Amino acid sequence: MKVVVDLNKCSDHGQCVFAAPEVFELDNRGELSFRKFAKDIYMSEELDESLRDSVEEAADICPMQAIEVED
């Protein structure tokens, strides 16, 4: 499983951080930390399957629908 975040859609609301803190975090400026690795689209490495429920919840509650979960 991988997480794909469309950083153009993301508005750094941080709901994903509450749902899946093992995967998402905000930096000291309040921006999604993936922004330091990517500009438009961020794709994670393979994530442990044990994180699936929290990552899917993060995708569901994202107000901008900027998160996708890929198998």
N, C-alpha and C positions, 0 to 999 in steps of 0.2 A: 504494500500500500504506500502511496505517495500523496503528499498534499501539494496542490497547485493554488497559488494565491495570485490573483490579478491585482497587482499593486496600483493600477490605474483606477480601479473601482474602489479599492480599500480607502477608507477615510479614517483609519486608526481609532475606531470606536473602542476597541479593546475587549469586546465581548468574547472573542476567541480565546483570549488570555484566561478568562474566568472558566471557560469550558474545558480547555486543554492546556494548562500551564506547562506541561511537559514538552509541548511543541511550540507554543506561541509565547512571545513576550514583547513588551514595549521597552524601548530604550529610554535613556534619561531625558529625551525630548518629547516623549509620549508617542513616538512613532513605532510601528511594527518593526521589530529588529531585522526582519528579512530585507528591509530597504538597503542595508549596507552591503548585501550580496547581489541584489538585482534591481533593475530599474522598472521594468514593465511586468514581467511574469517571474514568479519565484516557484521553482519545483524542488521539493525536498528530496533527500535520499530516501531509500527504503526505510519505512518506519515499522517498528515492532507491531504486530497484529494486536497486542494487548492495548494499544492506544486507539483502536478503531472507534469504539463507542464515543470517547471524548472528542476525537477529531471530527466525527460525523455530527456531533452536537454543535461543535464550533461552526461547521459549515452551515448547519440549519439556522443558527441564531445570528449569523452575520447579517447586519442590517443592509449591507450593500451587496450581499450574495457574491462576494469576491473569492470565496474558498470552494474548491472542488476536491473531492477525494477520488483518486484513481487507483485501480487495482493493478 
